[in-house]
C-alpha cells in the first residue's frame, strides 16, 4: 500500500528519540557521542558544526559501521528539516544500533550552539 513520504516521516518520527541542539551538545559531551550530518555534500559545505561528521543519507549504512562498530555508540543525526535524519535513525535501528537520537534544531542553530 502506498504511503506518502510525509506520512512515513511523521510515523517514524513518533518512534524516535528527538532532542534539540542544546540538549544534544550536553549529551554528546557526557557520553562522547557522534554528531552525524546526513545532508548532501553541497548542503554540508554551506555550514555545519565543526564537530559534525558528514555522511550523506545514501551512504550512512555503508560508512557508519566503520566509524562506529559498537552498536551502543551514541549517535546524533541531523539534516536540514529532520526528514532524512528520522529515516536514517530508523534504518540504523534496523542495523542494530541502540542509541540513536535525532536533532530537532536547524543546521544554522547547531552551528551556533556547538561553537559556544
PDB file as gemmi writes it, atoms N, CA and C in Angstrom:
CRYST1    1.000    1.000    1.000  90.00  90.00  90.00 P 1                      
ATOM      1  N   UNK A   1       0.830  -1.177   0.000  1.00  0.00           N  
ATOM      2  CA  UNK A   1       0.000   0.000   0.000  1.00  0.00           C  
ATOM      3  C   UNK A   1       0.881   1.249   0.000  1.00  0.00           C  
ATOM      4  N   UNK A   2       0.581   2.187  -0.864  1.00  0.00           N  
ATOM      5  CA  UNK A   2       1.338   3.426  -0.986  1.00  0.00           C  
ATOM      6  C   UNK A   2       1.149   4.298   0.244  1.00  0.00           C  
ATOM      7  N   UNK A   3       2.265   4.846   0.717  1.00  0.00           N  
ATOM      8  CA  UNK A   3       2.219   5.780   1.836  1.00  0.00           C  
ATOM      9  C   UNK A   3       3.056   6.996   1.455  1.00  0.00           C  
ATOM     10  N   UNK A   4       2.473   8.181   1.418  1.00  0.00           N  
ATOM     11  CA  UNK A   4       3.256   9.366   1.080  1.00  0.00           C  
ATOM     12  C   UNK A   4       4.441   9.531   2.036  1.00  0.00           C  
ATOM     13  N   UNK A   5       5.538  10.010   1.513  1.00  0.00           N  
ATOM     14  CA  UNK A   5       6.757  10.164   2.311  1.00  0.00           C  
ATOM     15  C   UNK A   5       6.508  11.004   3.556  1.00  0.00           C  
ATOM     16  N   UNK A   6       5.740  12.060   3.421  1.00  0.00           N  
ATOM     17  CA  UNK A   6       5.437  12.920   4.570  1.00  0.00           C  
ATOM     18  C   UNK A   6       4.785  12.121   5.694  1.00  0.00           C  
ATOM     19  N   UNK A   7       3.855  11.242   5.350  1.00  0.00           N  
ATOM     20  CA  UNK A   7       3.187  10.412   6.354  1.00  0.00           C  
ATOM     21  C   UNK A   7       4.156   9.414   6.975  1.00  0.00           C  
ATOM     22  N   UNK A   8       5.026   8.849   6.154  1.00  0.00           N  
ATOM     23  CA  UNK A   8       6.025   7.907   6.657  1.00  0.00           C  
ATOM     24  C   UNK A   8       6.946   8.595   7.655  1.00  0.00           C  
ATOM     25  N   UNK A   9       7.441   9.773   7.307  1.00  0.00           N  
ATOM     26  CA  UNK A   9       8.327  10.522   8.202  1.00  0.00           C  
ATOM     27  C   UNK A   9       7.621  10.834   9.514  1.00  0.00           C  
ATOM     28  N   UNK A  10       6.373  11.240   9.448  1.00  0.00           N  
ATOM     29  CA  UNK A  10       5.608  11.544  10.659  1.00  0.00           C  
ATOM     30  C   UNK A  10       5.469  10.308  11.544  1.00  0.00           C  
ATOM     31  N   UNK A  11       5.163   9.181  10.951  1.00  0.00           N  
ATOM     32  CA  UNK A  11       5.002   7.937  11.716  1.00  0.00           C  
ATOM     33  C   UNK A  11       6.318   7.487  12.331  1.00  0.00           C  
ATOM     34  N   UNK A  12       7.393   7.580  11.568  1.00  0.00           N  
ATOM     35  CA  UNK A  12       8.702   7.143  12.065  1.00  0.00           C  
ATOM     36  C   UNK A  12       9.203   8.096  13.149  1.00  0.00           C  
ATOM     37  N   UNK A  13       8.978   9.397  12.963  1.00  0.00           N  
ATOM     38  CA  UNK A  13       9.430  10.391  13.947  1.00  0.00           C  
ATOM     39  C   UNK A  13       8.838  10.106  15.328  1.00  0.00           C  
ATOM     40  N   UNK A  14       7.600   9.661  15.369  1.00  0.00           N  
ATOM     41  CA  UNK A  14       6.932   9.393  16.645  1.00  0.00           C  
ATOM     42  C   UNK A  14       7.636   8.303  17.444  1.00  0.00           C  
ATOM     43  N   UNK A  15       8.429   7.473  16.772  1.00  0.00           N  
ATOM     44  CA  UNK A  15       9.122   6.370  17.445  1.00  0.00           C  
ATOM     45  C   UNK A  15      10.575   6.706  17.781  1.00  0.00           C  
ATOM     46  N   UNK A  16      11.032   7.900  17.412  1.00  0.00           N  
ATOM     47  CA  UNK A  16      12.435   8.253  17.599  1.00  0.00           C  
ATOM     48  C   UNK A  16      12.637   9.105  18.844  1.00  0.00           C  
ATOM     49  N   UNK A  17      13.847   9.022  19.379  1.00  0.00           N  
ATOM     50  CA  UNK A  17      14.268   9.913  20.451  1.00  0.00           C  
ATOM     51  C   UNK A  17      14.732  11.204  19.788  1.00  0.00           C  
ATOM     52  N   UNK A  18      14.048  12.313  20.048  1.00  0.00           N  
ATOM     53  CA  UNK A  18      14.383  13.596  19.428  1.00  0.00           C  
ATOM     54  C   UNK A  18      14.716  14.617  20.513  1.00  0.00           C  
ATOM     55  N   UNK A  19      15.793  15.380  20.307  1.00  0.00           N  
ATOM     56  CA  UNK A  19      16.194  16.426  21.246  1.00  0.00           C  
ATOM     57  C   UNK A  19      16.636  17.657  20.464  1.00  0.00           C  
ATOM     58  N   UNK A  20      16.678  18.793  21.153  1.00  0.00           N  
ATOM     59  CA  UNK A  20      17.172  19.998  20.496  1.00  0.00           C  
ATOM     60  C   UNK A  20      18.699  20.047  20.589  1.00  0.00           C  
ATOM     61  N   UNK A  21      19.283  21.009  19.920  1.00  0.00           N  
ATOM     62  CA  UNK A  21      20.734  21.103  19.849  1.00  0.00           C  
ATOM     63  C   UNK A  21      21.412  21.315  21.187  1.00  0.00           C  
ATOM     64  N   UNK A  22      20.801  22.115  22.069  1.00  0.00           N  
ATOM     65  CA  UNK A  22      21.407  22.370  23.380  1.00  0.00           C  
ATOM     66  C   UNK A  22      21.511  21.089  24.193  1.00  0.00           C  
ATOM     67  N   UNK A  23      20.432  20.331  24.218  1.00  0.00           N  
ATOM     68  CA  UNK A  23      20.459  19.068  24.958  1.00  0.00           C  
ATOM     69  C   UNK A  23      21.441  18.099  24.311  1.00  0.00           C  
ATOM     70  N   UNK A  24      21.465  18.065  22.993  1.00  0.00           N  
ATOM     71  CA  UNK A  24      22.389  17.169  22.289  1.00  0.00           C  
ATOM     72  C   UNK A  24      23.834  17.499  22.619  1.00  0.00           C  
ATOM     73  N   UNK A  25      24.176  18.774  22.658  1.00  0.00           N  
ATOM     74  CA  UNK A  25      25.557  19.166  22.972  1.00  0.00           C  
ATOM     75  C   UNK A  25      25.954  18.653  24.352  1.00  0.00           C  
ATOM     76  N   UNK A  26      25.066  18.802  25.326  1.00  0.00           N  
ATOM     77  CA  UNK A  26      25.342  18.308  26.677  1.00  0.00           C  
ATOM     78  C   UNK A  26      25.533  16.793  26.674  1.00  0.00           C  
ATOM     79  N   UNK A  27      24.631  16.091  26.004  1.00  0.00           N  
ATOM     80  CA  UNK A  27      24.706  14.628  25.968  1.00  0.00           C  
ATOM     81  C   UNK A  27      25.960  14.149  25.242  1.00  0.00           C  
ATOM     82  N   UNK A  28      26.298  14.785  24.134  1.00  0.00           N  
ATOM     83  CA  UNK A  28      27.479  14.384  23.366  1.00  0.00           C  
ATOM     84  C   UNK A  28      28.735  14.565  24.205  1.00  0.00           C  
ATOM     85  N   UNK A  29      28.786  15.647  24.985  1.00  0.00           N  
ATOM     86  CA  UNK A  29      29.934  15.896  25.848  1.00  0.00           C  
ATOM     87  C   UNK A  29      30.058  14.805  26.906  1.00  0.00           C  
ATOM     88  N   UNK A  30      28.952  14.419  27.495  1.00  0.00           N  
ATOM     89  CA  UNK A  30      28.957  13.417  28.564  1.00  0.00           C  
ATOM     90  C   UNK A  30      29.250  12.013  28.038  1.00  0.00           C  
ATOM     91  N   UNK A  31      28.583  11.611  26.965  1.00  0.00           N  
ATOM     92  CA  UNK A  31      28.708  10.219  26.517  1.00  0.00           C  
ATOM     93  C   UNK A  31      29.576  10.036  25.276  1.00  0.00           C  
ATOM     94  N   UNK A  32      30.308  11.079  24.907  1.00  0.00           N  
ATOM     95  CA  UNK A  32      31.228  11.006  23.763  1.00  0.00           C  
ATOM     96  C   UNK A  32      30.525  10.503  22.502  1.00  0.00           C  
ATOM     97  N   UNK A  33      29.349  11.047  22.265  1.00  0.00           N  
ATOM     98  CA  UNK A  33      28.578  10.649  21.097  1.00  0.00           C  
ATOM     99  C   UNK A  33      29.110  11.248  19.812  1.00  0.00           C  
ATOM    100  N   UNK A  34      28.615  10.735  18.706  1.00  0.00           N  
ATOM    101  CA  UNK A  34      28.995  11.201  17.379  1.00  0.00           C  
ATOM    102  C   UNK A  34      27.879  12.060  16.803  1.00  0.00           C  
ATOM    103  N   UNK A  35      28.236  13.231  16.317  1.00  0.00           N  
ATOM    104  CA  UNK A  35      27.296  14.129  15.660  1.00  0.00           C  
ATOM    105  C   UNK A  35      27.431  13.913  14.162  1.00  0.00           C  
ATOM    106  N   UNK A  36      26.370  13.374  13.546  1.00  0.00           N  
ATOM    107  CA  UNK A  36      26.417  12.997  12.132  1.00  0.00           C  
ATOM    108  C   UNK A  36      25.466  13.881  11.321  1.00  0.00           C  
ATOM    109  N   UNK A  37      26.010  14.515  10.298  1.00  0.00           N  
ATOM    110  CA  UNK A  37      25.243  15.330   9.356  1.00  0.00           C  
ATOM    111  C   UNK A  37      24.912  14.444   8.164  1.00  0.00           C  
ATOM    112  N   UNK A  38      23.634  14.155   7.942  1.00  0.00           N  
ATOM    113  CA  UNK A  38      23.240  13.253   6.855  1.00  0.00           C  
ATOM    114  C   UNK A  38      22.784  14.000   5.600  1.00  0.00           C  
ATOM    115  N   UNK A  39      23.058  15.303   5.540  1.00  0.00           N  
ATOM    116  CA  UNK A  39      22.703  16.072   4.341  1.00  0.00           C  
ATOM    117  C   UNK A  39      23.662  15.727   3.202  1.00  0.00           C  
ATOM    118  N   UNK A  40      23.343  16.201   2.021  1.00  0.00           N  
ATOM    119  CA  UNK A  40      24.223  16.026   0.868  1.00  0.00           C  
ATOM    120  C   UNK A  40      25.466  16.893   1.051  1.00  0.00           C  
ATOM    121  N   UNK A  41      26.543  16.542   0.364  1.00  0.00           N  
ATOM    122  CA  UNK A  41      27.812  17.255   0.499  1.00  0.00           C  
ATOM    123  C   UNK A  41      27.663  18.749   0.234  1.00  0.00           C  
ATOM    124  N   UNK A  42      26.901  19.113  -0.771  1.00  0.00           N  
ATOM    125  CA  UNK A  42      26.727  20.534  -1.096  1.00  0.00           C  
ATOM    126  C   UNK A  42      26.039  21.289   0.046  1.00  0.00           C  
ATOM    127  N   UNK A  43      25.130  20.627   0.740  1.00  0.00           N  
ATOM    128  CA  UNK A  43      24.466  21.245   1.892  1.00  0.00           C  
ATOM    129  C   UNK A  43      25.434  21.365   3.059  1.00  0.00           C  
ATOM    130  N   UNK A  44      26.194  20.318   3.293  1.00  0.00           N  
ATOM    131  CA  UNK A  44      27.176  20.301   4.380  1.00  0.00           C  
ATOM    132  C   UNK A  44      28.173  21.440   4.214  1.00  0.00           C  
ATOM    133  N   UNK A  45      28.586  21.691   2.991  1.00  0.00           N  
ATOM    134  CA  UNK A  45      29.578  22.727   2.710  1.00  0.00           C  
ATOM    135  C   UNK A  45      29.047  24.132   2.970  1.00  0.00           C  
ATOM    136  N   UNK A  46      27.741  24.303   3.038  1.00  0.00           N  
ATOM    137  CA  UNK A  46      27.178  25.626   3.322  1.00  0.00           C  
ATOM    138  C   UNK A  46      27.271  25.976   4.798  1.00  0.00           C  
ATOM    139  N   UNK A  47      27.586  25.008   5.645  1.00  0.00           N  
ATOM    140  CA  UNK A  47      27.751  25.267   7.066  1.00  0.00           C  
ATOM    141  C   UNK A  47      27.334  24.095   7.915  1.00  0.00           C  
ATOM    142  N   UNK A  48      28.230  23.720   8.823  1.00  0.00           N  
ATOM    143  CA  UNK A  48      27.977  22.614   9.745  1.00  0.00           C  
ATOM    144  C   UNK A  48      28.820  22.838  10.997  1.00  0.00           C  
ATOM    145  N   UNK A  49      28.386  22.312  12.129  1.00  0.00           N  
ATOM    146  CA  UNK A  49      29.224  22.404  13.322  1.00  0.00           C  
ATOM    147  C   UNK A  49      30.588  21.759  13.067  1.00  0.00           C  
ATOM    148  N   UNK A  50      31.626  22.328  13.646  1.00  0.00           N  
ATOM    149  CA  UNK A  50      32.983  21.812  13.415  1.00  0.00           C  
ATOM    150  C   UNK A  50      33.145  20.370  13.871  1.00  0.00           C  
ATOM    151  N   UNK A  51      32.365  19.962  14.853  1.00  0.00           N  
ATOM    152  CA  UNK A  51      32.478  18.598  15.372  1.00  0.00           C  
ATOM    153  C   UNK A  51      31.642  17.586  14.595  1.00  0.00           C  
ATOM    154  N   UNK A  52      30.852  18.065  13.642  1.00  0.00           N  
ATOM    155  CA  UNK A  52      29.983  17.163  12.872  1.00  0.00           C  
ATOM    156  C   UNK A  52      30.789  16.337  11.879  1.00  0.00           C  
ATOM    157  N   UNK A  53      30.362  15.111  11.726  1.00  0.00           N  
ATOM    158  CA  UNK A  53      30.936  14.197  10.741  1.00  0.00           C  
ATOM    159  C   UNK A  53      29.926  14.095   9.608  1.00  0.00           C  
ATOM    160  N   UNK A  54      30.389  14.304   8.392  1.00  0.00           N  
ATOM    161  CA  UNK A  54      29.466  14.248   7.262  1.00  0.00           C  
ATOM    162  C   UNK A  54      29.417  12.842   6.674  1.00  0.00           C  
ATOM    163  N   UNK A  55      28.234  12.253   6.686  1.00  0.00           N  
ATOM    164  CA  UNK A  55      27.959  11.001   5.976  1.00  0.00           C  
ATOM    165  C   UNK A  55      26.569  11.177   5.374  1.00  0.00           C  
ATOM    166  N   UNK A  56      26.505  11.362   4.081  1.00  0.00           N  
ATOM    167  CA  UNK A  56      25.201  11.608   3.460  1.00  0.00           C  
ATOM    168  C   UNK A  56      24.268  10.417   3.680  1.00  0.00           C  
ATOM    169  N   UNK A  57      22.990  10.704   3.702  1.00  0.00           N  
ATOM    170  CA  UNK A  57      21.958   9.692   3.967  1.00  0.00           C  
ATOM    171  C   UNK A  57      22.124   8.448   3.100  1.00  0.00           C  
ATOM    172  N   UNK A  58      22.486   8.625   1.861  1.00  0.00           N  
ATOM    173  CA  UNK A  58      22.611   7.495   0.945  1.00  0.00           C  
ATOM    174  C   UNK A  58      23.772   6.572   1.227  1.00  0.00           C  
ATOM    175  N   UNK A  59      24.749   7.031   2.013  1.00  0.00           N  
ATOM    176  CA  UNK A  59      25.931   6.212   2.313  1.00  0.00           C  
ATOM    177  C   UNK A  59      26.022   5.803   3.775  1.00  0.00           C  
ATOM    178  N   UNK A  60      25.101   6.248   4.584  1.00  0.00           N  
ATOM    179  CA  UNK A  60      25.185   6.049   6.027  1.00  0.00           C  
ATOM    180  C   UNK A  60      25.328   4.586   6.430  1.00  0.00           C  
ATOM    181  N   UNK A  61      24.502   3.727   5.867  1.00  0.00           N  
ATOM    182  CA  UNK A  61      24.529   2.316   6.249  1.00  0.00           C  
ATOM    183  C   UNK A  61      25.853   1.644   5.892  1.00  0.00           C  
ATOM    184  N   UNK A  62      26.547   2.181   4.914  1.00  0.00           N  
ATOM    185  CA  UNK A  62      27.817   1.602   4.476  1.00  0.00           C  
ATOM    186  C   UNK A  62      29.004   2.162   5.255  1.00  0.00           C  
ATOM    187  N   UNK A  63      28.962   3.436   5.607  1.00  0.00           N  
ATOM    188  CA  UNK A  63      30.113   4.085   6.238  1.00  0.00           C  
ATOM    189  C   UNK A  63      30.089   4.079   7.762  1.00  0.00           C  
ATOM    190  N   UNK A  64      28.906   4.141   8.360  1.00  0.00           N  
ATOM    191  CA  UNK A  64      28.849   4.245   9.812  1.00  0.00           C  
ATOM    192  C   UNK A  64      29.444   3.035  10.527  1.00  0.00           C  
ATOM    193  N   UNK A  65      29.231   1.805  10.061  1.00  0.00           N  
ATOM    194  CA  UNK A  65      29.825   0.673  10.772  1.00  0.00           C  
ATOM    195  C   UNK A  65      31.357   0.738  10.874  1.00  0.00           C  
ATOM    196  N   UNK A  66      32.003   1.385   9.924  1.00  0.00           N  
ATOM    197  CA  UNK A  66      33.456   1.558  10.010  1.00  0.00           C  
ATOM    198  C   UNK A  66      33.809   2.576  11.088  1.00  0.00           C  
ATOM    199  N   UNK A  67      33.018   3.616  11.185  1.00  0.00           N  
ATOM    200  CA  UNK A  67      33.258   4.691  12.140  1.00  0.00           C  
ATOM    201  C   UNK A  67      32.811   4.312  13.553  1.00  0.00           C  
ATOM    202  N   UNK A  68      31.724   3.588  13.641  1.00  0.00           N  
ATOM    203  CA  UNK A  68      31.134   3.215  14.930  1.00  0.00           C  
ATOM    204  C   UNK A  68      30.764   1.736  14.916  1.00  0.00           C  
ATOM    205  N   UNK A  69      31.751   0.849  15.093  1.00  0.00           N  
ATOM    206  CA  UNK A  69      31.452  -0.583  15.059  1.00  0.00           C  
ATOM    207  C   UNK A  69      30.656  -1.077  16.272  1.00  0.00           C  
ATOM    208  N   UNK A  70      30.682  -0.310  17.369  1.00  0.00           N  
ATOM    209  CA  UNK A  70      29.949  -0.694  18.572  1.00  0.00           C  
ATOM    210  C   UNK A  70      28.500  -0.216  18.452  1.00  0.00           C  
ATOM    211  N   UNK A  71      27.526  -1.118  18.457  1.00  0.00           N  
ATOM    212  CA  UNK A  71      26.123  -0.712  18.308  1.00  0.00           C  
ATOM    213  C   UNK A  71      25.603   0.132  19.475  1.00  0.00           C  
ATOM    214  N   UNK A  72      26.364   0.216  20.561  1.00  0.00           N  
ATOM    215  CA  UNK A  72      25.954   1.035  21.709  1.00  0.00           C  
ATOM    216  C   UNK A  72      26.442   2.478  21.606  1.00  0.00           C  
ATOM    217  N   UNK A  73      27.222   2.794  20.576  1.00  0.00           N  
ATOM    218  CA  UNK A  73      27.718   4.158  20.386  1.00  0.00           C  
ATOM    219  C   UNK A  73      26.551   5.136  20.311  1.00  0.00           C  
ATOM    220  N   UNK A  74      26.672   6.240  21.026  1.00  0.00           N  
ATOM    221  CA  UNK A  74      25.647   7.286  20.968  1.00  0.00           C  
ATOM    222  C   UNK A  74      25.804   8.047  19.657  1.00  0.00           C  
ATOM    223  N   UNK A  75      24.753   8.064  18.860  1.00  0.00           N  
ATOM    224  CA  UNK A  75      24.785   8.697  17.545  1.00  0.00           C  
ATOM    225  C   UNK A  75      23.676   9.744  17.483  1.00  0.00           C  
ATOM    226  N   UNK A  76      24.055  10.943  17.085  1.00  0.00           N  
ATOM    227  CA  UNK A  76      23.136  12.074  16.968  1.00  0.00           C  
ATOM    228  C   UNK A  76      23.077  12.483  15.505  1.00  0.00           C  
ATOM    229  N   UNK A  77      21.899  12.428  14.917  1.00  0.00           N  
ATOM    230  CA  UNK A  77      21.715  12.689  13.494  1.00  0.00           C  
ATOM    231  C   UNK A  77      20.962  13.992  13.266  1.00  0.00           C  
ATOM    232  N   UNK A  78      21.376  14.704  12.212  1.00  0.00           N  
ATOM    233  CA  UNK A  78      20.598  15.869  11.803  1.00  0.00           C  
ATOM    234  C   UNK A  78      20.674  16.055  10.297  1.00  0.00           C  
ATOM    235  N   UNK A  79      19.703  16.806   9.785  1.00  0.00           N  
ATOM    236  CA  UNK A  79      19.666  17.192   8.370  1.00  0.00           C  
ATOM    237  C   UNK A  79      19.040  18.576   8.308  1.00  0.00           C  
ATOM    238  N   UNK A  80      18.582  18.991   7.161  1.00  0.00           N  
ATOM    239  CA  UNK A  80      18.029  20.341   7.013  1.00  0.00           C  
ATOM    240  C   UNK A  80      16.679  20.503   7.708  1.00  0.00           C  
ATOM    241  N   UNK A  81      15.776  19.558   7.512  1.00  0.00           N  
ATOM    242  CA  UNK A  81      14.429  19.705   8.073  1.00  0.00           C  
ATOM    243  C   UNK A  81      14.020  18.566   9.002  1.00  0.00           C  
ATOM    244  N   UNK A  82      14.829  17.543   9.114  1.00  0.00           N  
ATOM    245  CA  UNK A  82      14.544  16.438  10.018  1.00  0.00           C  
ATOM    246  C   UNK A  82      14.095  15.151   9.360  1.00  0.00           C  
ATOM    247  N   UNK A  83      13.557  15.220   8.155  1.00  0.00           N  
ATOM    248  CA  UNK A  83      13.035  14.022   7.497  1.00  0.00           C  
ATOM    249  C   UNK A  83      14.087  12.968   7.220  1.00  0.00           C  
ATOM    250  N   UNK A  84      15.195  13.368   6.639  1.00  0.00           N  
ATOM    251  CA  UNK A  84      16.256  12.401   6.336  1.00  0.00           C  
ATOM    252  C   UNK A  84      16.869  11.836   7.609  1.00  0.00           C  
ATOM    253  N   UNK A  85      17.014  12.683   8.623  1.00  0.00           N  
ATOM    254  CA  UNK A  85      17.587  12.208   9.885  1.00  0.00           C  
ATOM    255  C   UNK A  85      16.680  11.176  10.547  1.00  0.00           C  
ATOM    256  N   UNK A  86      15.382  11.414  10.506  1.00  0.00           N  
ATOM    257  CA  UNK A  86      14.413  10.480  11.088  1.00  0.00           C  
ATOM    258  C   UNK A  86      14.464   9.134  10.362  1.00  0.00           C  
ATOM    259  N   UNK A  87      14.457   9.166   9.036  1.00  0.00           N  
ATOM    260  CA  UNK A  87      14.511   7.918   8.268  1.00  0.00           C  
ATOM    261  C   UNK A  87      15.856   7.219   8.445  1.00  0.00           C  
ATOM    262  N   UNK A  88      16.927   7.994   8.579  1.00  0.00           N  
ATOM    263  CA  UNK A  88      18.247   7.409   8.826  1.00  0.00           C  
ATOM    264  C   UNK A  88      18.279   6.718  10.185  1.00  0.00           C  
ATOM    265  N   UNK A  89      17.680   7.346  11.190  1.00  0.00           N  
ATOM    266  CA  UNK A  89      17.635   6.747  12.526  1.00  0.00           C  
ATOM    267  C   UNK A  89      16.905   5.411  12.493  1.00  0.00           C  
ATOM    268  N   UNK A  90      15.799   5.373  11.788  1.00  0.00           N  
ATOM    269  CA  UNK A  90      15.033   4.125  11.672  1.00  0.00           C  
ATOM    270  C   UNK A  90      15.875   3.028  11.028  1.00  0.00           C  
ATOM    271  N   UNK A  91      16.584   3.379   9.988  1.00  0.00           N  
ATOM    272  CA  UNK A  91      17.415   2.390   9.297  1.00  0.00           C  
ATOM    273  C   UNK A  91      18.562   1.913  10.188  1.00  0.00           C  
ATOM    274  N   UNK A  92      19.175   2.817  10.945  1.00  0.00           N  
ATOM    275  CA  UNK A  92      20.266   2.417  11.840  1.00  0.00           C  
ATOM    276  C   UNK A  92      19.763   1.481  12.935  1.00  0.00           C  
ATOM    277  N   UNK A  93      18.550   1.701  13.396  1.00  0.00           N  
ATOM    278  CA  UNK A  93      17.965   0.772  14.380  1.00  0.00           C  
ATOM    279  C   UNK A  93      17.804  -0.623  13.766  1.00  0.00           C  
ATOM    280  N   UNK A  94      17.406  -0.673  12.518  1.00  0.00           N  
ATOM    281  CA  UNK A  94      17.283  -1.962  11.827  1.00  0.00           C  
ATOM    282  C   UNK A  94      18.635  -2.656  11.702  1.00  0.00           C  
ATOM    283  N   UNK A  95      19.698  -1.861  11.613  1.00  0.00           N  
ATOM    284  CA  UNK A  95      21.047  -2.437  11.544  1.00  0.00           C  
ATOM    285  C   UNK A  95      21.539  -2.898  12.912  1.00  0.00           C  
ATOM    286  N   UNK A  96      20.842  -2.495  13.970  1.00  0.00           N  
ATOM    287  CA  UNK A  96      21.215  -2.937  15.307  1.00  0.00           C  
ATOM    288  C   UNK A  96      21.787  -1.868  16.214  1.00  0.00           C  
ATOM    289  N   UNK A  97      21.857  -0.623  15.746  1.00  0.00           N  
ATOM    290  CA  UNK A  97      22.329   0.453  16.619  1.00  0.00           C  
ATOM    291  C   UNK A  97      21.268   0.737  17.669  1.00  0.00           C  
ATOM    292  N   UNK A  98      21.719   0.969  18.902  1.00  0.00           N  
ATOM    293  CA  UNK A  98      20.805   1.039  20.034  1.00  0.00           C  
ATOM    294  C   UNK A  98      20.598   2.435  20.607  1.00  0.00           C  
ATOM    295  N   UNK A  99      21.492   3.366  20.292  1.00  0.00           N  
ATOM    296  CA  UNK A  99      21.481   4.666  20.952  1.00  0.00           C  
ATOM    297  C   UNK A  99      21.477   5.787  19.913  1.00  0.00           C  
ATOM    298  N   UNK A 100      20.346   5.963  19.238  1.00  0.00           N  
ATOM    299  CA  UNK A 100      20.214   6.920  18.147  1.00  0.00           C  
ATOM    300  C   UNK A 100      19.306   8.065  18.588  1.00  0.00           C  
ATOM    301  N   UNK A 101      19.743   9.282  18.320  1.00  0.00           N  
ATOM    302  CA  UNK A 101      18.960  10.467  18.637  1.00  0.00           C  
ATOM    303  C   UNK A 101      18.897  11.366  17.411  1.00  0.00           C  
ATOM    304  N   UNK A 102      17.728  11.924  17.157  1.00  0.00           N  
ATOM    305  CA  UNK A 102      17.533  12.861  16.047  1.00  0.00           C  
ATOM    306  C   UNK A 102      17.463  14.272  16.625  1.00  0.00           C  
ATOM    307  N   UNK A 103      18.212  15.185  16.029  1.00  0.00           N  
ATOM    308  CA  UNK A 103      18.213  16.570  16.480  1.00  0.00           C  
ATOM    309  C   UNK A 103      17.107  17.357  15.789  1.00  0.00           C  
ATOM    310  N   UNK A 104      16.436  18.198  16.561  1.00  0.00           N  
ATOM    311  CA  UNK A 104      15.334  18.990  16.028  1.00  0.00           C  
ATOM    312  C   UNK A 104      15.765  20.393  15.617  1.00  0.00           C  
ATOM    313  N   UNK A 105      16.968  20.790  15.960  1.00  0.00           N  
ATOM    314  CA  UNK A 105      17.470  22.127  15.612  1.00  0.00           C  
ATOM    315  C   UNK A 105      17.960  22.159  14.172  1.00  0.00           C  
ATOM    316  N   UNK A 106      17.898  23.331  13.570  1.00  0.00           N  
ATOM    317  CA  UNK A 106      18.374  23.501  12.195  1.00  0.00           C  
ATOM    318  C   UNK A 106      19.904  23.485  12.156  1.00  0.00           C  
ATOM    319  N   UNK A 107      20.490  23.231  11.002  1.00  0.00           N  
ATOM    320  CA  UNK A 107      21.951  23.284  10.894  1.00  0.00           C  
ATOM    321  C   UNK A 107      22.525  24.633  11.339  1.00  0.00           C  
ATOM    322  N   UNK A 108      21.866  25.729  11.005  1.00  0.00           N  
ATOM    323  CA  UNK A 108      22.349  27.052  11.425  1.00  0.00           C  
ATOM    324  C   UNK A 108      22.332  27.176  12.951  1.00  0.00           C  
ATOM    325  N   UNK A 109      21.266  26.705  13.573  1.00  0.00           N  
ATOM    326  CA  UNK A 109      21.188  26.728  15.037  1.00  0.00           C  
ATOM    327  C   UNK A 109      22.274  25.851  15.643  1.00  0.00           C  
ATOM    328  N   UNK A 110      22.513  24.703  15.044  1.00  0.00           N  
ATOM    329  CA  UNK A 110      23.541  23.799  15.560  1.00  0.00           C  
ATOM    330  C   UNK A 110      24.926  24.424  15.458  1.00  0.00           C  
ATOM    331  N   UNK A 111      25.192  25.149  14.382  1.00  0.00           N  
ATOM    332  CA  UNK A 111      26.485  25.836  14.246  1.00  0.00           C  
ATOM    333  C   UNK A 111      26.692  26.805  15.403  1.00  0.00           C  
ATOM    334  N   UNK A 112      25.659  27.538  15.750  1.00  0.00           N  
ATOM    335  CA  UNK A 112      25.745  28.492  16.860  1.00  0.00           C  
ATOM    336  C   UNK A 112      25.917  27.769  18.188  1.00  0.00           C  
ATOM    337  N   UNK A 113      25.115  26.761  18.422  1.00  0.00           N  
ATOM    338  CA  UNK A 113      25.151  26.024  19.690  1.00  0.00           C  
ATOM    339  C   UNK A 113      26.497  25.343  19.892  1.00  0.00           C  
ATOM    340  N   UNK A 114      26.999  24.685  18.875  1.00  0.00           N  
ATOM    341  CA  UNK A 114      28.231  23.918  19.030  1.00  0.00           C  
ATOM    342  C   UNK A 114      29.487  24.782  18.954  1.00  0.00           C  
ATOM    343  N   UNK A 115      29.354  26.053  18.570  1.00  0.00           N  
ATOM    344  CA  UNK A 115      30.527  26.928  18.547  1.00  0.00           C  
ATOM    345  C   UNK A 115      30.713  27.645  19.877  1.00  0.00           C  
ATOM    346  N   UNK A 116      29.713  27.580  20.746  1.00  0.00           N  
ATOM    347  CA  UNK A 116      29.822  28.267  22.039  1.00  0.00           C  
ATOM    348  C   UNK A 116      30.340  27.344  23.116  1.00  0.00           C  
TER     349      UNK A 116                                                      
END                                                                             
